[in-house]
Amino acid sequence: MNSQRLILVTGASGYVGGRLVRDLVSDNCAVRVLVRDAQKVSEQPWAKDVEIVAGNANNPADLRRALHGVHTAYYLLHSINAGKNFDEVENAMAQNFAQAAEAENISQIIYLGGIANDLNRSQHLASRMNTGTQLASGKVPVLELRAGIIIGSGSASFEMLRHLTHRLPIMTTPKWVSNLTQPISIRDALYYLRKCAALPTPVSKICDIGGKEVLSYADMMQKFAKLSGLRKRWIIQVPVLTPKLSSLWIGFVTPVPTSLARPLVESLISEVVADPKKSIDSIIAPPPEGFIDVEGAIKLALSRIADREVVTRWSDAAYPTAPWQKAQSDPEWAGEMVLRDRRESATDASAAALWQAIESIGGENGWYGADFLWYLRGLLDRVFGGVGLRRGRRDPLTLHVGESLDFWRVEELERGVRLKLYAEMVLPGKAWLEFSISEQGGKRIVRQEASFSPRGLGGQLYWYAVLPFHSFVFPTMMRNLIRKANRTDYANS
C-alpha cells in the first residue's frame, strides 16, 4: 500500500463505493473505509487490504475518528430512501462531514453528485447540489463530479431500464422519456473517481462527467431491447403520468422499490446533459481507451449479469429508515417479545450438500416449495411499498453478509454452519429466518427457525394470523431442502 497518502471511502458498502474501493486497492492505495457495520463488508475481496472503521456518518466523533490522518476523502453518502425529508438529512450529514474534515485538516474531498442543468430541479437533484455546497462550506477543497445516469450491472438506473424494457413490450410513458440525458458507464465513472486519488494538488471545482452520447431515455430502452434480442418497444407518451404514479408503476414492475424509484424518476424530468463549461479535461484526461458508448455499456452490463460477475448492486446498501423498516419492536427496556417457529430434522445427507442447498435458497432458485405463497407475500409487500421478491440474488450459489436476497438481507453467515436472514418486508415488527447444520449421532441435524419480534398488539395478531401458513410453508421448505441435498449427494456419488 501507499503509506504516504491515506484515502477514506465512505459508502463503501454501496454500489459505487464497493467498486471504487476494489479499484483503489488494485492501484496500491492505502485505503480506509467508514461503514455502519464492519461485518457487512467482512467478506468483500478487499476487506483484508483496507482499514475498516465502524461508525455513523451522522456522529461527529465517528467522522473525526474516520478522517484522522486522511489525505483524500470520498463522499459517497446519500439518504435517498430516508423519507420525504431526505434532503434535510443529507444537508446535516454533509455539514457534519465538512466540519470534521476541516478539524482533521484533510487535503481533499471528492464528491460524486448529479448533473442538474435547469432551475426546475427535482428534490433529489437539488439535494445532491446542496450536499456539494455544504461540503464546500469549510476550508477543505472539494472536487465535485456530477454524473447523470450510470449504466452498469447492478445499478438502480440500469435495473429500471432492464426490467421495464423486458416486461413491457407496449409502454404508456410520461413525456419525460423524450428528455435528453448523457449516461456514463460505471467503468468510465470509476476511471475518473480513481484518478482523483492521485491529484498532484488539491482542487476545488465542480465538473460534469458524461459518456460519449446524448440521447433520450426512450432511445436507451430501444437500444436495450435490440441488444437483448427483443422486438422494438411501443412507447406511447401520455400527459397524465405524474412522477408519483410513474414511480408506483416502476415499483410494481421492476425490482426497484417505489421509495427509490420516485427520486430517480423525478430526476429524469429535467434534461441531464454535461455542461462543456464544466469539463474535467483540464484536471483529468479522458480515458485513454475512449469512452464506452451506450450500447457498449449495456452489452458489458448484460455480460456481467450472464457471467455472474455483478460485484455490487444498488440493493447492497441497507436503508435503515426506509418505509419497510420503520416498524420496530418493543424497546429492550420493556422486555422484547420474540415469537418463534422452530423446525428440526435429522438426515443422512452430507453437510456439504445441505449447506449448498441452504446457501442457494431464494431468487430464481425459489424457496423449496410453496413458491406461489412466497410470490403472493412478495406481491403484498410491494403493494404496501416494500421491496417484494424481485431483488432476487446477486449470485445463484453464494451469499455474502450484508447483501440482499429477495425481501431478506443476509445478517449473519458462518459458511457451512449457519445462515441468518433479516426481513426487509413491510411488517408490524422485526423478523428473521435462520438455518443451521450440526452433527449428532452420525447424522446431520438441520434446524430452521423463523423468529418475530412484534410491535404491539397488531404485531402479535399478525403472527398468529400467519401461523396456519407457517404450518404448511416451513415443513415443506425443510423437506425439499433435504431432498435437494440428497439429490446432490447422489449426483456426486
N, C-alpha and C positions, 0 to 999 in steps of 0.2 A: 504494500500500500504506500501511497504518497503521504508521508507524515507531515509534510510542510504545509498542507492546506486541508484542513478538516471540513467536510461538507455535510450539512444536515439536510435530510429529506423528510418533510412532513407529508402525511397522506401516503405513506409507503405501503399501506395495505390496499390502496385504491387501484383503479385501472391504469392510470398513467404512472403513478408513483412506484408501483411494484416493478414496472418495466424499466423505469429510469434508474432505480437502484441497481438492477441487474446490469445495465449498461455502464454505469459509473464504476461498479466493481470490476467489470471487464476492462475498463480503462485504467485500472490500478489506482483508483482514487481512495482516499481514506474517508469512509462514509459512516455517518451516524444516522439512525432513523428514530423518529418520535412516533410512537403508536400508543393507543389506549391500552391495548392488551398485548404483551410481548409474546404470549403463546400463539397468538393469531398469525404471526409471521415466522414462528419457530421452524416450520417445515419448508420455508422458501429455500431454494437452492443457494441463495446468497446469505442466509441467516448467520452462518458461521464466519462470514467475511466482513460483517459490519458490527458496529456497536449499537445495541438496541436499548433505547431509553423508553420506559413505560411512563406515560403521563398524559395529562389532559391539556389540550391546547387552549382551554378556557382558564387554566390556572396559571397565573403569572410566575409562581415559584417553579412549576414544572417547565415552563417555557425557558426560564433563565438557566435551569439545570441542563436542558437540552441544547441551549445555544452557547453554553460556556466553552470558550476555546475554538469556536467555529469561525471559519473564514467566509464561506458562502452558504446561504440557507435557501432552500427551495420551498416556496409556499404553495402547496398543492391542496389546501384545505377548502372545503365548502360545506354549507349546511342546506343544500338544495331541498332536502327532504325533511327539514325541521318545522314544517307547517307554514302558515300564511306569513308569519313574521320572520322568515328565514333571513331576510335582508338585515334585520336588526341584529340577529345572532352573528352573521358574518361580519358586520360592521364592528361589533365589540371584539370579536376574535382577532380581526386584523389590527385594531388599535393596540390590543394587548401584545401582539406579536411585535409590532413596530417598537413599542416601548421596551420590551425585553431585549430585542436585537440591539437597540441603542445602548441600553445599560450594559450589555455584554461586549460592546464595541466590535461587532462583527463588520466585515468589509462590504458584503454584497448580499442583497436579497433578489432572488429570481422568482417571479410570479407568473403563473400561466392563467391568463384571463380569457375574455371573449371579445371578438370583434363587434363593435357597435358603431354604425355609421350615421344614423339619423337621430332626431330628437324623440321620436316615438318608440322609445326602447321599452322592452319588457321589464318586469320586475327583476327577472333573473339577470339580464344583461346589465341593467342599471346597478344591481348589487355587485356584479363582477367588477364593474368600473369603479364603484365606490370603494371596494376592497383594495384596489390598486392605489386609490387616493389615500386611504388610511395607512397603508403600508409605507407610502412615501411621505407621510406627515412627520416622520422622525428625521434623523440626520444620516441614516444608513441609505446609501444609493440603492435604488430599486430599478431593475430591468424588467419591465412588464411585457411579456409576449402574449399578444392577443390572437387567438385562433378561432376559426369557425367550426364547422362540423369536422370531427376527427373520424376518419374511416379506418377501422381496424377490427380484427376478430375480437369480439367480446365487448366492444364499446356500446353504450346505450343507444347512440345515434345509429350505429350500424345495425343493431338488433331491431330497432324500429323499422328501418328501411327493409331489412331482410324479411321480416315476418309480414309486414304489410304487403310487400310485393308477392310473396309466396302464397299467401292465403286469400288475397282478394284480386281475382282477375278483372273485376269491374269495381272501381272505386269512386264514390262520391266524395269529393275533397273540397276544402275551403280554398279561397283564392290564393292563399299564401304559397301553395305548391308551385306557383309560377314565379315567385320571387327568386332573385338571383342569390347564389351562395358560392363561396370559394372553399370547398372542403380541402383538407390536408390529410395525408395518410399518417397513421401513427408512427411509421418509420421516420418520416420527414420531421414530424413534431419532436420526436425523441432526438433526432440529429441536432436540432437547434438547442434543445434543453441540455444535452450532454456537453455541447461546445461551450455553453455558458460557464461550466465549471472551470474552464481554463482561460477565462478572460484575463489578459495581462494587467489591466487596471479596472477599478470599479466603474460601472456605467449606470447612469440614471437616465432612463429613456423609455418611451412607450413604442413598441414595434409590432406591426401586424405580420403574422406569418400565414401564408396560404399556399395551396397547391398550384399547379400549372393551368388549371381550368376554372372558368366561371360558368356555371350552369344552374338550372333550376332544380328544385327537389324532385319535380316530376320527371325531369331528364334523368336524374340519378336512378329513379325507380325503373325507368325503361332500360337503362344500361344494366341494372341488376337482373332484370327479367331476361334480357338477352344472354348474359353470361351464365345464367342458371338454366338455360335451355327452355325457358318459359315463353309462351306467346306474348305478344305486345299487350300491355295492360291498358284497359279502357279507363281513362281518368276524366271524370265529369265534375267540373267545378260548380259549386253551389255557394250562394252568398250567406246562407243561414247557419253554417257550422262555426260556432264560436270556439275559441281556444279551449274552453271548458268542455264543450261537447266533443271536440276532437280528441282531447286527452282521455275522456271517458271511453271513447271508442278504441283508442290505441291501447289503453289499459286492459280492455276486454280481449282484443285480438292478438296483442303481442305480449312477450314476457315482461315488458317494461311497465311497472305499476303506474296508475293514474297520477299519483303524487309526484312522480319523477317525470312523467310524460308531459304534464302541463307546462312547467317552466321551459322544457325543450321545445314544445310546440309554440309557446309564446315568443321564443327567440327567433323562430322562423318567420314571424310576421314582418320583421324588418329584413331588408337585404343585408347579407353578411358577406361583404367583399373587402379584401385587403386594400388599404389606402396606400398608394405608391409613395406618398409623402412620409409614411411611417415605415419605410423599408428597413430591414435589418441588415442589408447587404454591406453597409459600411462597418458593421461590427462583426458579423459572422458571414462568411461567403456561403453561397448556396451549396447544396450537396454536390460533391464532385461528380457523382454519377447521374446527377439531374433529379428533378422531382418525379415522383410516381404519379401518373395521371389517374383519373378516377377509375377507369376500367382496370388498370394495373393494381390499384389499391383494393378494389373489390375482389379481383382474382386472388390476390395474396391473402386476404382475409378468409375467403372461402377455402383456400388450400390449407390454411392453418386449422380451420374447423374440421375439414375432412381428415387431416393427418393427426388430429387430437393434440395439437400443439398450441392451444389457447393458453397463454401464460397467465393473463389476468382477465377478469371480466368486470363489467360495471357493478355486478351484484357482490363482488368481493368485499366492497366497503359496507360495513354494517351501519344502519341508521337508527341509533337508539331512541330517537324521538319521532320516528316515522309513525304514521297513523296506526299501523297494525301492531305496534309495540307499546302503545300508550297505556294499555290496561296493565296495571301492576297488581301484585298480590298484596296481602296484608303486610304491614311493616314488621320487621323482625321482633321489635319490642312487644308486638301484640301476640306473638306466637304464631308463626306462619303455618297454615294448614297445608298439608301435602296429601293428595289423594293418589292412590297407586293401583295399577293393574299389572300384576306380575305373572309371567308365564315361564315355565322351565321344562326342558325336555332333555333326556339322555339319548345319545346316539353313538353309533359306531363310526360315523363319518369322521374323516380326519380333520384336525384343527385347521390345517391349511385350506381345505376345501370349504369349511364352514366360514372362515374369515373372508375368503374370496366372495362367497355368497352375500355376506353381510356388507362388505365394502362396496359391492356393485349395486346396492339397492337404490331404487328411485330412478328418476329421469326416464329415458327410453327403456330401461330395464324393468320398470314397473315396481310394484310393492308386494309381489308374491301372492297374488290373489286378491279378489275384491277390488280390482283396479277401477271398476266402474264407480264404486263408492268413494274411492280416493279422488277420482275425477270430479264427482259431484261436490265433494268437500272443497276441492280447489276452485271450482266454479263459484260456489257460495262465497268463498273468500274474496274472489275478485269482485263480486257484486258489491261487497261491503268495503271495497277499496284496498284489499290486501294484495299480496303478490301472486297468490294461486300457485299452480304447479308448473307454469310454463318457463320458470327459470331453468328447470332441468338440472343437468350436471355439467361440470366443466370437462370431465373425462369419464368414460363409461366404466372404468375399472378401479380407479384410485381416487381417494379423497384426501384433503388436507384440512387441518384445523383452520377455522375461520371462513371457509368457502361456503357458498350457498348450495343447497340440494333441494330442489323444488321449493316448498314453503318452509323448509327447515334450514338451519345453519349448523355446521359441524362445530360443536362446542369443545369436545374432548375426543382425542383419538389416541389409543395405545395400540399400535398396529399388531394384529394377530390376537388381541386380547379383548379390547373394549372400544365401542363407538357410542358417543352420546350426542344427540341432536337436540337443538333448541328450536322451538316453534316460532316462526315469524308470520304466522297467520293471524287473522283478527280473532281474538279470544278474550273472554272476560277473566283473564288471569294469565299465568305463565305455564308452559307445557314443555315436557322433554320426552324423548323416546330413546331408550338405551338398549344396546345389545352387548353381551359379554360371553366369553368362552372360558371354561375351566376344565380341569381333568379330575375325574373321580372314579375309582374302581375300574380303571381301564377303559372308561368311556368318556366322551366329551359331553359336558353339560352346557347347554345353550340357555342363557337367560335373556328374557325380553321384558322390559319394564316401561310402561307408559306412566308418567307422573304428571300431576297437575296441581298447581298452587292457585286456588280460585280467588277471585276478587269479590268478596262479599257474598251475599245470598245468591245473586244472579250467577256467579261463577259456580257455586255448588250445584244449583239447579241445572246448569249446563252439563256438568259432569255426569249427573245421574240420567239426564236426558239422552246422552250418547252411549251410556253403558250397554244398551242392547246391541248397538253396532259393534262395540268393542268385543262382545262375546262371540261375534262372528268373524270380524276382521282379523283380530290378533291371533287366535288359534290357527286360522287359515294361513296367515303370514308365517307362523312358526313351522307348520307342516311343510309348506312349499319351500321354505328356505333350506330345511334339512334335506328335502328331496333333491333340490338343486345340488347341494353338497355331495350327496350320494352319487348323483349322475356324473359329477366332476371326477370323483374318485374312480368310478367305473371306467370313464373315458381315459383316465391316466394309468389304469392298471394294465 
